[in-house]
């Protein structure tokens, strides 16, 4: 049987960093022109970004559902839905203005992170401080890399 503490964090980190690979693949395809034309590579990037941003909004929703009563619950529930809608709207916008879609998605990732940081104590109720800090450090690192990837794609297509 697997020990849950160390292994759980190992898998959380591993899956988090592995989640960066499709972003990097799309950027590689955009830069190299391999297999896809530039528009297809950007569509690949935008669609994956949309999936991940909607996933993050959904995880925020799920974390709020288990909370005890708090005045922030309604705000977080609405925010989680708005993040998913921003992701979807950005994907739709990508068919017309890819640059704007990249910016919209990037803003969504930043908003999600800011919410997680602002409400970290509430969202991680029942979690030890070390686990909470480890998770937040991972989220900050992953979001920074994702936002930089979005800025690079924006630069390349503008």
C-alpha positions as CSV (number, residue, x, y, z in Angstrom):
1,X,0.0,0.0,0.0
2,X,1.2,3.5,-0.9
3,X,2.2,6.0,1.7
4,X,-0.2,9.0,1.0
5,X,1.8,12.0,2.3
6,X,4.9,12.1,0.3
7,X,3.6,10.2,-2.7
8,X,0.4,12.4,-2.9
9,X,2.5,15.6,-3.1
10,X,4.9,13.9,-5.5
11,X,2.0,13.1,-7.9
12,X,0.4,16.5,-7.4
13,X,3.6,18.2,-8.4
14,X,4.3,15.8,-11.2
15,X,0.9,16.2,-12.7
16,X,1.0,19.9,-12.3
17,X,4.3,20.2,-14.2
18,X,3.2,17.6,-16.8
19,X,0.3,19.8,-17.4
20,X,2.7,22.4,-18.9
21,X,3.8,20.0,-21.6
22,X,0.9,20.7,-24.0
23,X,1.5,24.5,-23.7
24,X,5.1,23.9,-24.5
25,X,4.3,21.6,-27.4
26,X,2.0,24.2,-29.0
27,X,4.7,26.8,-28.6
28,X,7.2,24.5,-30.2
29,X,4.9,23.8,-33.1
30,X,4.2,27.5,-33.5
31,X,7.9,28.4,-33.6
32,X,9.0,25.5,-35.8
33,X,6.2,25.3,-38.2
34,X,6.3,21.6,-37.8
35,X,3.2,19.6,-38.8
36,X,0.8,22.4,-38.3
37,X,0.5,25.9,-39.7
38,X,0.7,28.8,-37.2
39,X,-3.0,29.2,-36.9
40,X,-3.4,25.5,-36.0
41,X,-0.7,25.7,-33.4
42,X,-2.4,28.7,-31.8
43,X,-5.7,26.9,-31.8
44,X,-4.1,24.0,-30.1
45,X,-2.6,26.4,-27.5
46,X,-6.0,28.2,-27.0
47,X,-8.0,25.0,-26.7
48,X,-5.7,23.5,-24.1
49,X,-5.5,26.7,-22.2
50,X,-9.3,26.9,-22.2
51,X,-9.6,23.3,-20.8
52,X,-7.1,24.0,-18.0
53,X,-8.6,27.3,-17.0
54,X,-12.1,25.8,-16.9
55,X,-10.7,22.9,-14.9
56,X,-9.2,25.4,-12.4
57,X,-12.5,27.2,-12.1
58,X,-14.2,23.9,-11.5
59,X,-11.7,22.9,-8.8
60,X,-12.3,26.2,-7.1
61,X,-16.1,25.4,-7.2
62,X,-15.4,22.0,-5.7
63,X,-13.3,23.3,-2.9
64,X,-16.0,25.9,-2.0
65,X,-18.7,23.2,-1.9
66,X,-17.2,21.5,1.2
67,X,-16.8,24.8,3.1
68,X,-18.8,25.7,6.2
69,X,-20.9,28.8,6.0
70,X,-18.9,31.9,5.1
71,X,-19.7,35.3,3.6
72,X,-17.2,34.5,0.8
73,X,-18.8,31.4,-0.5
74,X,-21.2,33.2,-2.9
75,X,-18.3,35.3,-4.2
76,X,-16.1,32.3,-4.8
77,X,-19.0,30.3,-6.4
78,X,-19.7,33.2,-8.8
79,X,-16.0,33.7,-9.5
80,X,-15.5,30.1,-10.3
81,X,-18.3,30.2,-12.9
82,X,-17.1,33.5,-14.3
83,X,-13.6,31.9,-14.8
84,X,-15.1,29.0,-16.7
85,X,-17.2,31.5,-18.8
86,X,-14.1,33.6,-19.5
87,X,-12.3,30.5,-20.7
88,X,-15.1,29.6,-23.0
89,X,-15.6,33.1,-24.3
90,X,-11.9,33.4,-25.0
91,X,-11.9,30.2,-27.0
92,X,-14.8,31.5,-29.0
93,X,-13.0,34.9,-29.5
94,X,-10.0,33.0,-30.7
95,X,-11.8,32.2,-34.0
96,X,-11.8,36.0,-34.7
97,X,-9.0,37.6,-32.7
98,X,-6.4,35.1,-31.4
99,X,-4.4,37.8,-29.7
100,X,-7.4,38.9,-27.6
101,X,-8.2,35.3,-26.7
102,X,-4.6,34.7,-25.5
103,X,-4.9,37.8,-23.3
104,X,-8.3,36.9,-21.9
105,X,-7.1,33.4,-21.0
106,X,-4.0,34.8,-19.4
107,X,-6.1,37.2,-17.3
108,X,-8.3,34.2,-16.2
109,X,-5.2,32.3,-14.9
110,X,-4.1,35.4,-12.9
111,X,-7.6,36.0,-11.5
112,X,-7.9,32.3,-10.4
113,X,-4.5,32.4,-8.7
114,X,-5.3,35.7,-6.9
115,X,-8.6,34.2,-5.6
116,X,-6.7,31.1,-4.4
117,X,-4.1,33.3,-2.6
118,X,-6.7,35.7,-1.1
119,X,-8.9,33.0,0.3
120,X,-6.1,30.4,0.9
121,X,-7.0,30.0,4.6
122,X,-10.7,29.4,3.8
123,X,-10.1,27.2,0.8
124,X,-7.6,25.0,2.6
125,X,-9.5,24.6,5.9
126,X,-8.5,21.3,7.5
127,X,-5.2,21.2,5.7
128,X,-1.9,21.5,7.5
129,X,0.1,24.7,6.9
130,X,2.9,22.8,5.1
131,X,0.5,21.2,2.6
132,X,-1.2,24.5,2.0
133,X,2.0,26.4,1.4
134,X,3.3,23.6,-0.9
135,X,0.2,23.8,-2.9
136,X,0.2,27.6,-3.1
137,X,3.9,27.6,-4.2
138,X,3.1,25.1,-6.9
139,X,0.2,27.2,-8.1
140,X,2.3,30.3,-8.2
141,X,5.0,28.6,-10.1
142,X,2.7,26.9,-12.6
143,X,0.6,30.1,-13.1
144,X,3.8,32.2,-13.7
145,X,5.0,29.7,-16.4
146,X,1.5,29.6,-18.0
147,X,1.2,33.3,-18.1
148,X,4.7,33.6,-19.6
149,X,3.7,31.1,-22.2
150,X,0.7,33.2,-23.0
151,X,2.8,36.3,-23.3
152,X,5.2,34.5,-25.6
153,X,2.3,33.3,-27.8
154,X,0.8,36.7,-27.9
155,X,4.2,38.2,-28.9
156,X,4.6,35.6,-31.7
157,X,1.2,36.2,-33.2
158,X,0.9,39.9,-32.8
